[in-house]
Amino acid sequence: MADDRRLVYSTEQGSLGKAMDPGTKKKKSRKHTGTASAIKNPHKQGVRIRRESKGRGGKTVSVVDGLSLQESELKTMLKKLKGQLGTGGAVKDGVLEIQGDHREKIALLLEKEGIKAKLAGG
């Protein structure tokens, strides 16, 4: 490019109206909160039980998050809940996923275990 011409816009760098120094170039960072939890501080919020069906082919699952238990304790809790409800489930990213809409039953079972839980969502 000739010295008398100035580049105004480039698809690689965006708007060049102001001279950009490559060392001070800012990158946009997106924070990934994950599917596991929309709760910012689960310890402050407590245990939440919600229903999800997005990305599951229309199948409904009950999601229990905010439990402050170790991975092994989560697995034993899941096994108890699955046995009481007669359904399947999994532990993913520290969150219990139980097949079907069993929010009220899960809340009662967790209350028997001494865990205070709230129903979240509609």
Buried (B, 14 or more C-beta within 10 A) or exposed (E): EEEEEEEEEEEEEEEEEEEEEEEEEEEEEEEEEEBBBEBEEBEEBBBBBBBBEEEEEEEEBBBBBBBEBEEEEBBEBBEBBBEBBEBEBEBEEBBBBBBBBBBEBBBEBBEEEEBEBEBBEE
